[in-house]
Each structure stands twice: as C-alpha cells, then as structure tokens.
Amino acid sequence: MSPKLRPDLAIIAALIAPKARVLDIGCGDGDLLQWLRDYQRVDGRGIEINQELVYRAIARGIPVIQGDVVSDLQHYPDQSYDFVVLSQTLQTMSDPKRVLEELVRIGKQAIVSVPNFGHWKNRLQLLVRGKMPVTRTLSYEWYDTPNIHFCTITDFVILAERLGITIEDRVVVNANGEKTRFTGHGFKANLFGQQGVFLLSKK
C-alpha cells in the first residue's frame, strides 16, 4: 500500500500522468516527488528555499535545488515540463501574480493549491473575536505567519481569469480531506472549502 499523502497532495498526485516531467516548486522535503517517483514513475525535480529541507530531500534521493522562486523561474524555458506544481505556497510569495504567470509558461499544465482565507471559520473568528484567525489549516499567528498575500478561493479564480489562464479543473477540500468540484467563482466553495486545488493552462 502506498504511503498516505496530505489531502491536497493526494489530489495533485491524481492529476499527474505517469512518466510525466514534473517541477515541484516549494517542494519541502520532497514528499510529493518521492510518491510520484515511486508510484507514477515521473521524472521529477524540485525547488525549495529552505536549505535544511533541501538536504532532507536530497537524502531521500530526490533531485532538489535551493532557489528563490520569484527570481529563478524566469530562467526556465517555455513548456519545459508537463506539470509544474505549487502547493500551499502561492500566498507566501512576494509577487504571486508573476509566479502564476511563470507557472503556466514553464509547464504545459500547472497545479496550484491554496489555503482558503474565506472559509466560514476564519470569517467567524474575525467577526466574533476581532483577531486574525488561527485554525488547523492556518496555524500561524499574524506576527509569525509566512502568508503575506491572503487569498480566498474566489480571489484566486478571479486572478486566473484576469491573467487569461484556463482553469481546467477546480476542487475544494474540506477538513476531512474530501474534495468537491465547483464551477464559477464558487460562492459555496469559498464559504466551506478549507483549501482549493486548481489545474491550470495557458492556451
């Protein structure tokens, strides 16, 4: 039996074709890439800014380089990968718009997952307590969070539309890891989904 992946990573893995060329950006210690290598036989590479996580990925036999996404992605040729993955990282980027444009340039398809700051529990905490929400998905306090661009599922869909990016598939993931597809700007998805996972392309 294959090891269990984080819910959004399991959804991402299911979207990637066997033997594909994959670039995982902000890959951490290589959990997704190792799973894809072992069970999908992909040709995978990773970029990670945290040197300790890079060492841990390399120790697992995963080819990962240390790099800064915003400055480094411009050096990759167009359509050089079948899939480019960015999981739970876009909201930490200094220029998420530019990063999103680079993802669909480098990859024939891009897969992006984002935490949903519009979830009803976050709204309730802000309304009732008057404080920035802290939840299982968003576990940081406001003063030590790496999240610098707070984004809802609806915000992400609108940005993709403005950039002329095609959303080929869109799902929300709840607290139990269950996924639900949605259409449009996803009013209900934006209220009840804790994470969004999007399959993107630039035609």
N, C-alpha and C positions, 0 to 999 in steps of 0.2 A: 504494500500500500504506500502511495506517495505521501510525503510529509504535508501537513496542513499549512497552507499559506494564509496570511492576513486576508480578510474578506475582499478588499478591493484588489489585492494582488491576484487572488484566485480568479476574479472576473477578468482581469487583464490577461492572465495566462491563457484563459479560454478563448480570447480574441486573437491570439498569435498563432499563425500557421506553423506546423512542423518544418524544421530545417530553414526557417527564416533568418535573415540577418537582422539583429536587434541591437539597438543602442539604448541602454537604461541610464537615464540622467538622474543624478541624486540617488544612486543605487544602494546607498548604505553599505552593509557588509556583504551584499550580493545574494540575498535570499531568493529573489525572483529569478535572477540569472542562473543560479545553480539549479533551481527547479526546471527552468526551461531547457537547460543543457541536458539534464538527466532524463527528462520525460518527453521533451519535444525535439531534442537534438538540434537546437538552434545554434547559430554562430553568434554569440552574444558578447558585447563589450559594455563597460560601464564607465561613468564619470562620477566622481564623488569629491566634495571639497574637504571633508574631514579625513585627515591623514590616518588616524587610528582605524577608521572604518575601511579605508583603502588597504591597509596592512592585513586586516582580518579577511577581506575579500580575496586578496592575493593568496593568503594562507589556505584558502579553500579551493585554490586553483582557478579563480575567476579573474579574467583579464580586466582590471580596473585601473584607471589613471586618476591622479589627483588633478582637479581643474575647476575653474570658475565658469559656470555655465554661461553667464551673460557675455563674457569676453571670449570664451573659447569656441562657442558653437559656430561663429562666423567662418571658421577655418574648415568646416566640413563641407564637402561637395554636395550639390543638389542631388536628391533622391539616392543617397549613398547607402541607405538602409531600408529594409522592408517596413520595419516598425521602429519608431522612436517612442520611448516610454518616459513619462514624467509623473511620478506617483507621490501625492501628498506633499508637493514641493513648490508648485507654482506660486502659492501665496507667500512664500519666503523670498521670492526673487525681487531684486530692486526694480526690474523692468519686465513685468510679466507679459505685457503686450508684445514686446520684441522677442521674448523667449518663445511665445506661442507661434509667432510668425516663423521663427527659425525651425521649430519642430516640424512643421508641415512642409518646410523647404527641404530639410535633410531627409525626412522619411517619406516613403510613398504613402504611409499612414502613420498617424500619431495616436497614442493612447494617453489620456490625461485623467488623473483622479484628483479631486479637490475636496477638502472638508467643507461642509455647508454651514456657513455662519448664520444662515437664515432659518435654521431648524427651530421648532417651536420652543424647545427647552432653553435655547440661547436667548430668544426673544423674551421669554418669561423671566429669566434671571435678570436681564437688563431692566425690564419693566418693574418687577417687584423689589429687587434688591438695589437697583441703581448702580450696579457694578458690572464690569466686563465679565462675561460668562466663563466659568471653568467647568468643563464636562470631561467625560471619559475620552471623547474624541479630541477635544480642545483642552488639553490638560495643563496648559501653562497659565501663570498669572500674567497680567498685562505688562508687567515690567521686565519679564524674562522670556517672553514669547519670541520665537523666530518668525512668527507670522506678522509680516509688515503690510500686507495688502489683503484686508479682509474681504472675502468674496462669498456671495451666495450662488446657488445653482443657477438662478435666473440671471445674475450678473455675468456668469461665465457664458451662458448661451447667447446673451446679447453681444458680448465682446466678440465671440466667434462669428456671429452674423456680420458685425461691423467690419471685420477683417476679411470677409469673403471666404471664410473657412466652412467647409461642408461638415456637418455633424452626421456621420453615417449611422451611429448608434449612440443611445444615451440611456443610462440607467441610474437609479438611486439605490443606495444601500442603507438599510436600517440598522438598529443597534444589534440585531441578531445575525447580521451578515446576509440577510435576504435581499435579493435585488428585484426591482420593479422598473420596467421600461416606461418612459413617458414621452410626450410629444410637446412641441411648442416650447414656451418659456417655463412650463412646469410649475404652475401655482401650487398644486398639491404636493408635488415632489419637493419643492422648495420649503414647504412647511414641515414635512415629515421625514425627509431623507437626511441622514447624517453625513453621507458622502455622495458625490456624483462621479461617475466614470463615463468618459466620452471617447468614442472612436472618431478620429478626425482625418480629413484630407483636404488638399488644396488642388482643385481641378483647374 
